[in-house]
Amino acid sequence: MLIKLPYKFKPRHYQSASLRAQFIEGKLFGIDLIHRRAGKSKTSLNRLIIAGMLRVGNYYHCFPELKQARRAIWDNVDSDGMRYMDHVPKELKAGQNNTEMRVDLINGSSIYIGGSDRYDALMGGNPLGIIFDEYSLQNPLAWHYLSPILTENNGFGWFPYTSRGYNHGYELYDLNKDNPLWFVQKLDITQTKKLDGSPIITMEQIEERRRSGTPEELIQQEYFLSFESALVGAVYKEEIAKAMANKQFLTFQPKSDLPIHTAWDIGVRDATSIWFFQAAEGKIWVVHYYENTRQGMDHYIGYAKGWMERQRCKNGINFAPHDIKVQEWTNGRTRIDEAASRGFYFKVVPNISIMDGINAVRSIFPILQFDQVQCKHGINALKQYEYADDNKPKHSWASHAADAMRYLALGWHDCYRSEVLYSQRTMSQWRP
């Protein structure tokens, strides 16, 4: 029995162009920067099915979060009543695991539907292809850590998404829009059509969205792919816009005659984030940002000490949240005691509400100076830090850098009057 792929899916012109670029022209990397409701996810799923039948291996369809992957692909049903996962023909299925959201094909390939919020768990799967769906909302470290695996395996990476301001999604597009090795298309609602030639989204529908109260910046972002519009609901939208206008994102070197202070958000299952900064000339010079996952305290202390030694700078004060005093079940000691036993001392910042901490960050934003190279990931996280539907900050990959920045701000306010952050006092001279 002959089975034609894609199965029960007839691509529109722009979807065909994207699939042709990979399977006929041999492109390994591509960007489909296309407006909302254009069928990006369905195209991506069919891409993986075709790839899995052509070459045996593991393939991943990654969304920003695992729960989003289940909703958007695994459990989703289109407007015609067809389940997305039914694009995998029964004749080609060897098995299916609902818990893992995995489909096994008869030739030995497997397709996983998951989230890049646990990108470290994907690294052991040795993928031959990855879809980074809604990449502009994903943790960019996922691509950073997984791309060497794809390169080694001669695998592919594809990025379907809409714009979200000048963040890592914009950077990826800007870097590769003229790269002959990449397929790149950027299409708003005026450039896409259904198979019958009619618009996917009409201007009348856009006008109705406006009349119903949809913010213009959201319309420009979602349907016209404007990078100018900042992420709607971004916590620090105004502060970052002013910082960009005031040229607070620079390139500079740490001052070797001043100590480097740090502000930490300490995770266990989540990421641990560290901002490195100096105080001089009435400003906070943020010189470096580091983040990692599932590492012990020894790793982060070793990294912090090593980085400062390479800059020929001594350590000043290290700020951490109150939960650093929580005892570990394994040995009964607190993390602050564990760090002290390794010659690394923390000052615990005041325990106040998240919103008060956000206001503390807003108050120092005018004097923040970021090294845009050394702090690239942290800056992108601050841009991406947003409110959820309940008007509270959303927990996402961006939360860790944002939380560490709150502790920086609280530590700054706590120590500012004594001017200790401006002094030559180092960690070895300071005790909590």
C-alpha positions as CSV (number, residue, x, y, z in Angstrom):
1,M,0.0,0.0,0.0
2,L,1.4,3.3,-1.1
3,I,1.2,6.1,1.6
4,K,1.9,9.7,0.5
5,L,3.5,12.1,2.9
6,P,2.6,14.6,4.1
7,Y,-0.5,12.6,5.1
8,K,-3.9,14.3,5.0
9,F,-2.2,17.6,4.8
10,K,-2.0,19.7,1.6
11,P,0.6,22.5,2.2
12,R,-0.1,26.1,1.2
13,H,2.4,27.9,-1.0
14,Y,4.6,29.1,1.8
15,Q,4.4,25.8,3.7
16,S,5.5,24.0,0.5
17,A,8.4,26.4,0.1
18,S,9.6,25.6,3.6
19,L,9.3,21.8,3.2
20,R,10.9,22.0,-0.3
21,A,13.9,23.9,1.1
22,Q,14.7,21.0,3.5
23,F,13.8,17.9,1.5
24,I,14.6,19.0,-2.0
25,E,17.2,21.8,-1.7
26,G,18.9,20.1,1.3
27,K,18.7,23.0,3.8
28,L,19.4,21.9,7.4
29,F,18.3,25.1,9.1
30,G,15.3,27.3,8.5
31,I,13.2,30.1,9.9
32,D,9.5,30.4,9.3
33,L,8.8,33.8,10.7
34,I,5.0,33.9,10.0
35,H,2.0,35.5,11.5
36,R,-0.4,33.9,14.0
37,R,-2.8,31.2,12.7
38,A,-0.8,30.4,9.6
39,G,-0.3,26.7,10.4
40,K,3.2,26.7,11.6
41,S,2.8,23.9,14.1
42,K,1.0,21.6,11.7
43,T,3.7,22.1,9.0
44,S,6.3,21.3,11.6
45,L,4.8,18.1,12.7
46,N,4.5,16.9,9.1
47,R,8.2,17.9,8.6
48,L,9.2,15.5,11.4
49,I,7.1,12.7,10.1
50,I,8.7,12.9,6.7
51,A,12.2,13.3,8.2
52,G,11.6,10.3,10.5
53,M,10.7,8.1,7.5
54,L,13.7,9.2,5.5
55,R,16.3,8.7,8.2
56,V,16.1,6.6,11.3
57,G,16.6,8.6,14.5
58,N,15.1,10.7,17.2
59,Y,13.2,13.8,16.4
60,Y,11.8,16.5,18.7
61,H,9.0,19.1,18.4
62,C,9.8,21.5,21.2
63,F,7.5,24.3,22.5
64,P,8.5,26.8,25.2
65,E,6.8,24.6,27.9
66,L,5.9,21.0,28.1
67,K,2.2,21.7,28.9
68,Q,2.0,24.0,25.8
69,A,3.3,21.1,23.7
70,R,0.5,18.8,24.8
71,R,-2.1,21.4,24.2
72,A,-0.8,22.6,20.8
73,I,0.1,19.3,19.2
74,W,-0.6,16.1,21.2
75,D,-4.2,16.8,22.2
76,N,-5.0,19.4,19.5
77,V,-7.8,19.1,17.0
78,D,-8.0,21.4,14.0
79,S,-11.0,23.3,12.7
80,D,-12.0,20.4,10.4
81,G,-12.1,18.0,13.4
82,M,-8.9,16.2,12.6
83,R,-6.5,15.4,15.5
84,Y,-3.0,16.7,14.8
85,M,-1.4,13.4,15.7
86,D,-3.6,11.6,13.0
87,H,-1.2,13.1,10.5
88,V,1.0,10.1,11.4
89,P,-0.6,7.3,9.3
90,K,-1.6,4.2,11.3
91,E,0.3,2.1,8.9
92,L,3.5,3.9,9.8
93,K,3.0,3.7,13.6
94,A,4.9,1.0,15.6
95,G,3.7,2.4,19.0
96,Q,2.6,5.5,20.9
97,N,3.3,6.6,24.5
98,N,0.8,9.2,25.8
99,T,2.8,9.9,29.0
100,E,6.0,10.7,27.1
101,M,4.2,12.1,24.1
102,R,6.2,9.9,21.8
103,V,5.3,8.2,18.5
104,D,7.4,5.3,17.3
105,L,7.6,4.7,13.5
106,I,7.8,1.3,11.9
107,N,11.4,2.0,10.7
108,G,12.7,2.6,14.2
109,S,12.4,6.4,14.3
110,S,10.7,8.2,17.2
111,I,9.0,11.6,17.3
112,Y,8.8,13.3,20.7
113,I,6.5,16.2,21.5
114,G,8.0,18.2,24.4
115,G,9.2,21.5,26.0
116,S,12.5,23.2,25.8
117,D,12.0,24.3,29.4
118,R,13.8,21.0,30.1
119,Y,16.3,21.3,27.3
120,D,19.0,19.6,29.4
121,A,16.9,16.4,29.4
122,L,16.9,16.4,25.6
123,M,20.7,16.4,25.3
124,G,20.9,12.7,26.0
125,G,18.5,11.8,23.2
126,N,20.9,12.4,20.4
127,P,18.4,14.0,18.1
128,L,18.7,14.2,14.3
129,G,16.2,17.0,14.0
130,I,14.5,19.6,16.3
131,I,11.6,22.0,15.7
132,F,11.9,25.0,18.0
133,D,8.2,26.0,17.8
134,E,7.5,29.6,19.0
135,Y,11.2,30.1,19.3
136,S,10.9,33.8,20.2
137,L,9.3,32.6,23.5
138,Q,11.7,29.8,24.2
139,N,14.8,29.8,26.3
140,P,17.6,30.5,23.7
141,L,20.0,28.3,25.8
142,A,18.1,25.3,24.4
143,W,19.4,26.1,20.8
144,H,22.8,27.0,22.2
145,Y,23.3,23.6,23.9
146,L,21.6,21.4,21.4
147,S,23.0,22.9,18.1
148,P,26.4,21.1,18.5
149,I,24.5,17.8,18.7
150,L,22.7,18.6,15.4
151,T,25.9,19.6,13.8
152,E,27.7,16.4,14.8
153,N,24.7,14.3,13.5
154,N,24.3,16.3,10.3
155,G,20.8,17.0,11.7
156,F,18.4,19.9,11.1
157,G,16.9,22.7,13.2
158,W,13.8,24.6,12.2
159,F,12.3,27.7,13.8
160,P,8.7,28.6,13.3
161,Y,7.6,31.7,15.3
162,T,6.1,35.1,15.4
163,S,8.0,38.3,16.4
164,R,8.4,39.3,20.1
165,G,10.3,42.5,20.0
166,Y,14.1,42.8,19.6
167,N,14.9,39.6,21.5
168,H,16.7,36.4,20.5
169,G,14.1,35.6,17.9
170,Y,15.0,38.9,16.1
171,E,18.7,38.2,16.5
172,L,18.4,34.7,14.9
173,Y,16.4,36.2,12.0
174,D,18.8,39.2,11.5
175,L,21.8,36.9,11.6
176,N,20.6,34.5,9.0
177,K,18.2,36.4,6.7
178,D,21.0,36.6,4.1
179,N,22.7,33.3,5.0
180,P,22.6,31.0,1.9
181,L,22.9,28.0,4.2
182,W,19.6,28.8,5.8
183,F,16.0,29.0,4.5
184,V,14.4,32.2,5.8
185,Q,11.0,33.6,5.1
186,K,9.1,36.4,6.9
187,L,5.5,36.6,5.9
188,D,2.7,38.8,7.4
189,I,-1.0,38.5,6.7
190,T,-0.7,40.4,3.4
191,Q,1.7,37.8,2.0
192,T,-0.1,34.5,2.8
193,K,-3.1,32.8,1.1
194,K,-5.2,29.7,1.5
195,L,-5.2,27.1,-1.2
196,D,-8.1,28.8,-2.9
197,G,-6.3,32.1,-3.0
198,S,-8.3,33.8,-0.3
199,P,-6.5,35.6,2.7
200,I,-5.9,33.5,5.8
201,I,-6.6,36.6,8.0
202,T,-8.6,39.4,6.4
203,M,-8.2,43.1,7.1
204,E,-11.8,43.1,8.2
205,Q,-10.9,40.6,10.9
206,I,-8.0,42.8,12.0
207,E,-10.4,45.8,12.2
208,E,-12.7,43.8,14.3
209,R,-9.8,42.9,16.7
210,R,-9.1,46.6,17.0
211,R,-12.8,47.4,17.8
212,S,-12.9,44.7,20.4
213,G,-10.0,46.3,22.3
214,T,-6.9,44.3,21.2
215,P,-3.9,46.6,21.7
216,E,-2.4,47.9,18.5
217,E,1.1,46.7,19.5
218,L,-0.2,43.2,19.8
219,I,-1.9,43.4,16.4
220,Q,1.4,44.7,14.9
221,Q,3.4,42.0,16.6
222,E,1.1,39.0,15.9
223,Y,-0.2,39.7,12.4
224,F,2.3,42.1,10.8
225,L,5.5,40.8,12.5
226,S,6.7,44.1,13.8
227,F,9.8,43.9,15.9
228,E,9.3,47.5,17.0
229,S,6.4,46.4,19.3
230,A,7.8,45.2,22.6
231,L,6.3,42.1,24.1
232,V,2.8,42.9,25.3
233,G,2.7,42.3,29.0
234,A,6.4,42.6,29.5
235,V,7.2,43.5,33.1
236,Y,10.1,45.9,32.3
237,K,8.9,47.0,28.9
238,E,9.2,50.8,29.6
239,E,12.4,50.5,31.5
240,I,14.1,48.5,28.8
241,A,12.9,50.9,26.1
242,K,14.3,53.8,28.0
243,A,17.6,51.9,28.6
244,M,17.9,51.2,24.9
245,A,17.3,54.9,24.1
246,N,19.8,56.0,26.7
247,K,22.4,53.5,25.4
248,Q,22.7,51.5,28.6
249,F,23.5,48.3,26.7
250,L,27.2,48.7,26.0
251,T,30.5,46.8,25.8
252,F,33.0,47.4,28.5
253,Q,35.6,45.6,30.7
254,P,35.3,45.2,34.5
255,K,37.4,47.6,36.5
256,S,40.3,45.6,38.1
257,D,40.6,48.0,41.0
258,L,37.0,47.4,42.2
259,P,35.5,44.2,43.7
260,I,32.8,42.3,41.7
261,H,29.6,41.7,43.6
262,T,27.1,39.0,42.6
263,A,23.3,38.5,42.9
264,W,22.0,34.9,42.8
265,D,18.7,33.1,42.2
266,I,19.4,29.6,43.5
267,G,17.4,26.8,41.9
268,V,17.3,23.1,42.6
269,R,15.3,21.6,39.7
270,D,15.2,25.0,38.0
271,A,18.1,27.1,36.8
272,T,20.5,28.9,39.0
273,S,21.2,32.5,37.8
274,I,24.0,34.9,38.7
275,W,24.5,38.6,37.9
276,F,28.0,40.0,38.3
277,F,28.3,43.7,38.8
278,Q,30.4,46.6,40.0
279,A,29.5,50.0,41.5
280,A,31.3,53.0,40.2
281,E,30.6,56.6,39.1
282,G,27.1,56.4,40.6
283,K,26.1,53.6,38.4
284,I,25.7,49.8,38.5
285,W,28.0,48.2,35.9
286,V,26.6,44.7,35.1
287,V,29.6,43.0,33.8
288,H,28.5,39.3,33.3
289,Y,25.6,36.9,33.6
290,Y,25.7,33.1,34.1
291,E,23.0,30.5,34.2
292,N,23.0,26.7,34.4
293,T,20.8,23.9,35.5
294,R,21.0,20.8,37.8
295,Q,24.5,21.6,39.1
296,G,25.6,21.6,42.7
297,M,26.7,24.6,44.7
298,D,30.3,23.7,44.1
299,H,29.9,24.2,40.4
300,Y,28.5,27.7,40.8
301,I,31.0,28.8,43.4
302,G,33.8,27.5,41.3
303,Y,32.5,29.3,38.2
304,A,32.0,32.6,40.1
305,K,35.5,32.5,41.6
306,G,37.1,31.4,38.3
307,W,35.4,34.1,36.3
308,M,36.5,36.8,38.7
309,E,40.0,35.5,38.8
310,R,40.2,35.7,35.0
311,Q,39.1,39.4,35.2
312,R,41.8,39.9,37.9
313,C,39.1,41.2,40.3
314,K,38.3,40.3,43.8
315,N,34.9,39.3,45.1
316,G,32.9,41.8,47.0
317,I,29.4,40.9,48.4
318,N,27.2,38.0,47.2
319,F,23.5,38.6,47.5
320,A,21.0,35.7,47.8
321,P,17.3,35.2,48.7
322,H,16.2,34.1,52.1
323,D,15.7,30.5,51.0
324,I,19.5,30.0,51.0
325,K,19.0,29.5,54.7
326,V,16.8,26.4,54.2
327,Q,18.4,23.2,55.5
328,E,19.1,20.5,53.0
329,W,17.5,17.1,53.9
330,T,20.7,15.2,52.9
331,N,23.1,16.7,55.5
332,G,21.0,19.1,57.7
333,R,23.2,22.0,56.7
334,T,22.0,25.2,55.0
335,R,23.3,26.2,51.6
336,I,24.6,29.4,53.1
337,D,26.7,27.3,55.5
338,E,27.8,25.0,52.7
339,A,29.0,28.0,50.7
340,A,30.8,29.5,53.8
341,S,32.6,26.2,54.3
342,R,34.0,26.7,50.8
343,G,35.1,30.3,51.6
344,F,32.2,31.9,49.8
345,Y,29.9,34.2,51.9
346,F,26.4,35.4,51.1
347,K,24.4,38.3,52.4
348,V,20.7,37.5,52.5
349,V,18.5,40.2,51.0
350,P,15.2,41.4,52.7
351,N,12.3,39.0,52.2
352,I,9.7,41.2,50.5
353,S,6.9,40.6,47.9
354,I,7.7,40.0,44.3
355,M,5.9,43.2,43.3
356,D,7.9,45.2,45.8
357,G,11.1,43.6,44.4
358,I,10.0,44.5,40.8
359,N,9.6,48.1,41.9
360,A,13.1,48.0,43.4
361,V,14.4,46.9,40.0
362,R,12.5,49.7,38.3
363,S,14.0,52.2,40.7
364,I,17.6,51.2,39.8
365,F,17.1,50.7,36.0
366,P,18.2,54.3,35.1
367,I,21.6,53.6,36.6
368,L,22.1,50.1,35.2
369,Q,24.8,49.7,32.6
370,F,24.9,46.3,30.9
371,D,27.7,44.7,29.0
372,Q,25.5,43.5,26.1
373,V,27.9,40.7,25.1
374,Q,28.6,39.2,28.6
375,C,25.0,39.7,29.7
376,K,23.2,38.7,26.4
377,H,21.1,35.9,27.8
378,G,20.2,37.8,31.0
379,I,19.2,40.8,29.0
380,N,17.0,38.7,26.7
381,A,15.4,37.2,29.8
382,L,14.6,40.6,31.3
383,K,13.0,41.6,28.0
384,Q,10.9,38.4,28.0
385,Y,9.8,38.5,31.6
386,E,6.1,39.0,31.4
387,Y,2.8,39.0,33.4
388,A,0.5,36.0,33.2
389,D,-3.3,36.3,32.8
390,D,-3.7,36.9,36.5
391,N,-1.5,40.0,36.3
392,K,1.2,38.3,38.3
393,P,4.7,37.6,36.8
394,K,4.7,34.4,34.7
395,H,7.0,31.6,35.7
396,S,9.1,30.8,32.7
397,W,12.7,30.4,31.6
398,A,13.0,34.2,31.9
399,S,12.0,34.2,35.6
400,H,15.4,33.1,36.9
401,A,17.4,36.0,35.6
402,A,14.5,38.4,36.6
403,D,14.5,36.9,40.1
404,A,18.3,37.4,40.4
405,M,17.9,41.0,39.2
406,R,15.4,41.5,42.0
407,Y,17.9,40.4,44.5
408,L,20.5,42.6,43.0
409,A,18.2,45.6,43.4
410,L,17.3,44.6,47.0
411,G,20.9,44.2,47.9
412,W,21.8,47.5,46.3
413,H,19.1,49.3,48.4
414,D,20.1,47.5,51.5
415,C,23.8,48.4,51.2
416,Y,23.7,51.7,49.4
417,R,23.6,54.0,52.4
418,S,26.8,52.5,53.8
419,E,28.5,52.9,50.5
420,V,30.0,49.4,51.0
421,L,29.4,48.5,47.3
422,Y,31.6,51.4,46.2
423,S,34.4,50.5,48.6
424,Q,37.5,48.3,48.1
425,R,36.1,45.9,50.7
426,T,36.3,42.3,49.4
427,M,34.5,39.1,50.3
428,S,37.4,38.0,52.5
429,Q,37.0,41.1,54.6
430,W,33.2,40.9,54.8
431,R,31.1,38.5,56.8
432,P,27.3,38.3,57.1
